[in-house]
Amino acid sequence: MRSKASSPKPTANWEDLTLNTSPDPVQLDNIKAQLDLVLLALEALAGIGSEAILAAAAHLGLESIVADRVSLWRLRQSSPLRKGQGGRKKLDVEEARSLVLIICHLTKQHQELIRRAVALLEQLTEQNQKPHQAALLGDYIDTFSNTYQERMEDGDSCSTEVLAHLALKLLIDLLFYSSPGGHRRLWLALLGKSKK
């Protein structure tokens, strides 16, 4: 399906991710935290790891920004929510744009799974049943919660209800990001949240 003639280069969607003014350090911290949470939700639902993220970066022509596991780890560790100070670095706007495009590329690849999970959630909500009653949602919530508790600074103090609510909110967000124009939606959501 992929054309061998065209080599990956920064995607046309890059121009959709513009800024009127550069974010201040607090806004960038909020953007970093949100991007890391969205990636965590995608990992928990679809079981993707760093290889899939790096493959998406290469496919999109973004390997100069997300070159290898170490650079990806440093980007992820730049989230202020993360435990430890090890790989902290400043996330710049190009890195944020790259992560947005990578996330949306991966959500499109897993759109069917995301749609199925959201449809199950809607069905169970209508029936006044708990999401854990569906294996797909139960596994997703458990994986998300366990990973959050393991990686995030406030992980030990978050209740299972709070983490389940966050996981389900992010699941619905993933559906929006997997649709056409999802990269723009995610970018605007990040900019909106970063101003609060």
N, C-alpha and C positions, 0 to 999 in steps of 0.2 A: 504494500500500500504506500510505503514511503518512497519518494523519488530519490534515486541515487544521484541525480544530476545536481540537485540543490544541496549545498552544504549548509549546516545550521549557522544562522547569524542572528543577532538580537532581533527578536520578533517585532512585527509591525505594531503589536499591542503596546510596546514600550512607550510610544508617543501618547497613549491614553492615560499614562500615569504621570501627570504633570503636577507641579506645585506652584502656587502663586507666590508663596514665601517659604523660605526654608524653615523646617520645624526646629523649635528650640530643644535643648537637651531633655527636658521633661517629656515633651511630645514624642521625641525619638524613643525614649525609654518605654512609653506606652505602646508605641508601634511595635517595638521589639517584643514586648510581652505578648501582645495580641497575635503576632505572626507565629510565635513559638507555641501558643495555645492551639491555634488552628492546625499547625503541623502535628501537634500531639494528638488532636482528635482524629486527623487523617491516618496517622500511624496506628492508633488504637482500633479504628474501624477496619481499615484495609490491610493492616499488617505490613505496611511499607517500612523500609528502613533507609539507611543512608545511601545504599546502592541505587535505589529507585529515585531518590532525590538528586543524586549526582547524574544519573542517566537523563533525567528531565532537564537538568541544567545544560548538559551537553547537547541534547536535542534542540534546545532553545537558543544555543549559541552563547550561553552565559557561563561557560566554564572558566573564563578569566576572573569571574567574581566568586563562583562557587567551584573551586578547582579540585578539591579532594576532601577526604574525610576530616582532616584537621581544620581546614578553612570552614567547613560546614559546622563542625563542633564549636569552633570559636564564635560563629554567627549565632548558633543556638544558645551558647553560654552567655551571650551578651544580654539576654533577657534578664531584667532586674528581678524576676520571680524565681530564678534558678538558685539552687544551693551552690555554695562554693564560689570562690573568687578566681579560680584557675584560669579560664580562657577569656575572661571579660575583655571586651574590646568595644569601641564605639561602632555602632552600626550607622553607615552613611545611607543617603537617600538611594544611591544606585543599588546597594545591597538589599534595601527594603523593596525596591521595585523588582529586583531579581527574584526574591523570595515570593512576592505576590504572583509573578508569572509562573514560577515553578509550582506553587500550591495549586493554582488554577489549572495548570496542565495536568497535574496528578488527579485533581477532583474530576476532571473530564474523563480521564482513563477509568476511574472507579465510579462513574455516575450511576450505573445500574445498581451497584451495591448501595450507594448513598440513597437513591430513590426507594429501594426496597426497605431500607432501615427506617426512612421517614414515613413511608406508607404504613409500616408496622406500628410505628409510634402513634400515628393518627388513629389507626384502627383500635389499638389498646386504650387510647385516651377516650374515644367514643364509647367504649365498653366499660369505662371506669376501672380498668385493670392497670396494674403496675407494669412499667416497661420491662422489668426483669423477667416477666412471664414469657417473653419471646427470647429464645436462645441468642439470636443475633444481637438484640439490644442488651441483654444481660451481659454477654461476653464483652461487648463494646464498653459498657459503663464500667464493668469491673477492671478491664485493661486500662481504660482512661484513668480511673481513680487510683489504681495501684501505681501507674507510671507517674501520675501527678504527685502522689505522696512520696515517691522515691526521689523525684528530681527537683521539686519546688520547695522553696524556703518555708512556706506556710503549710506544706503538705501534711504535716503531723497534726496541725491544729484545725484542719478543715473537716467538717462532718461528712459522712457518706452522702447525706441528703444534698448538701451544697455541691459536692463534686458531681453527683448524678445530675443535678439541675444544670450545672455548667456543661457537662458532657452532652446533654440533650440539646441545649441551646446551640452549642457548636455544631452538632450534627445537622440541625436545620440550616445553620449558616453555610455549611459545606454544600448543601443542595443549591443554594443561591450562587455560590462560587463556581459550581460545575456547569452552570447554564451559560449561553452566549452572553458575552459582556461581563462574565463573572469577575474577571481581573479588575475591571473598573469598579464594580460593586465592592469588592474587597478593599481596594485602594481608598474609596470614599468612606467606607466604614472605618478604616484605620485612621484616616485624617479626622473624621468626626469624633471618634473615641479619644484621640490624642489631645483634643482641645478641652476635654472635660477636666 
